[in-house]
């Protein structure tokens, strides 16, 4: 009986989509930065698929790509090529938020520059992330400075859409991270760099978030729309910072479904969200 139950668990685990490969997308001195790649099953030859890259949260101090593994599994099953990008953080490399941003831009450039290798559409690349990772996603679309010298700047680091999970988009006085960014915030803070050409975005926030005021998210939406860009803002009642993670199952499912519908509206996915994929 024990053996049969163990085999059942193994079968269930193997059914879950796992990362097909881990690739090195950047090396700085002796530091090698990797991305885990999740692909749809039964990909068709010659077909190009939409892609999404996730940046984990952790205040540019720490964090793990494991944060968005559940999202990667779901979106790969829905037909996207998903990348979970590592980047330099203070606790591991002794770096600043500026190096984190350079790495995020390098990640988008790597994906776009290798679109044929991964069978992705270079015009359907989504940057996503939570908290400080949400900042990095938004910054790839808005910040012109902080590019790695080794990057090919002929390849755009600007994604085609954004998925922002309680992102720290205001780094100015009174905003998150100002103590570390200081006077450079006008060149680092996404909220201060929204301009014409801003990609469409979806923004998730809990109204009890202690780091990002609802007013900041509302202002981001207003300014995005003023420059002609779309911003779908979703505010969730009584939810704190990080409410969207898998440990908060109802909110995880709610935000994943909303993200799916957003991507479908852009033409990146087709059909209805298949929530059975994450409820079984």
GIQUI-V784985 format. One record per backbone hydrogen bond with DSSP energy under -0.5 kcal/mol. CO is the residue of the C=O (numbers start at 1). NH is the residue of the N-H. Records with the same first field share a line. If there is no record, write none. Layout:
# GIQUI-V784985
CO = NH + NH
This chain:
# GIQUI-V784985
1 = 5
2 = 6
3 = 7
4 = 8
5 = 9
6 = 10
7 = 11
8 = 12
9 = 13
10 = 14
11 = 15
12 = 16
13 = 16
21 = 37
23 = 25 + 35
26 = 33
27 = 29
28 = 31
30 = 32
31 = 28 + 33
33 = 25 + 26
34 = 86
35 = 23
36 = 84
37 = 20 + 21
38 = 82
40 = 43
44 = 47
49 = 121
50 = 81
51 = 126
52 = 83
53 = 128
54 = 85
55 = 130
58 = 61 + 62
60 = 90
61 = 91
64 = 67
65 = 68
66 = 69
68 = 72
69 = 73
70 = 74
71 = 75
72 = 76
73 = 77
74 = 78
75 = 80
76 = 79
80 = 82
81 = 52
82 = 38
83 = 54 + 85
84 = 36
85 = 56
89 = 93 + 94 + 95
90 = 94
96 = 99 + 100
97 = 101
98 = 102
99 = 103
100 = 104
101 = 105
102 = 106
103 = 107
104 = 108
105 = 109
106 = 110
107 = 111
108 = 112
109 = 113
110 = 114
112 = 115
114 = 118
115 = 119 + 120
119 = 49
120 = 122
121 = 124
124 = 51 + 126
125 = 160 + 161
126 = 53
127 = 163
128 = 55
129 = 165
130 = 133
131 = 135 + 168
132 = 136
133 = 137
134 = 138
135 = 139
136 = 140
137 = 141
138 = 141 + 142
139 = 143
148 = 151
151 = 153
152 = 155
154 = 156
157 = 159
160 = 200
161 = 127
162 = 202
163 = 129 + 165
164 = 166 + 204
165 = 131
167 = 169
169 = 171 + 191
170 = 176
172 = 175
175 = 178
177 = 180 + 181
178 = 182
181 = 184
182 = 185
183 = 186
184 = 187
185 = 188 + 189
188 = 190
189 = 192
190 = 193
195 = 198
200 = 162
201 = 232
202 = 164
203 = 234
204 = 166
205 = 236
206 = 209
211 = 213
213 = 216 + 217
214 = 218
215 = 219
216 = 220
217 = 221
218 = 222
219 = 223
220 = 224
221 = 225
222 = 226
223 = 227
224 = 229
225 = 228
230 = 201
231 = 233
232 = 203 + 234
233 = 235
234 = 205
235 = 237
236 = 207 + 239
239 = 208
240 = 243
242 = 245
245 = 248
247 = 249
248 = 252
249 = 253
250 = 254
251 = 255
252 = 256
253 = 257
254 = 258
255 = 259
256 = 260
257 = 261
258 = 262
259 = 263
260 = 264
261 = 265
262 = 266
263 = 268 + 269
264 = 267
273 = 275
274 = 277
275 = 278 + 279
276 = 280
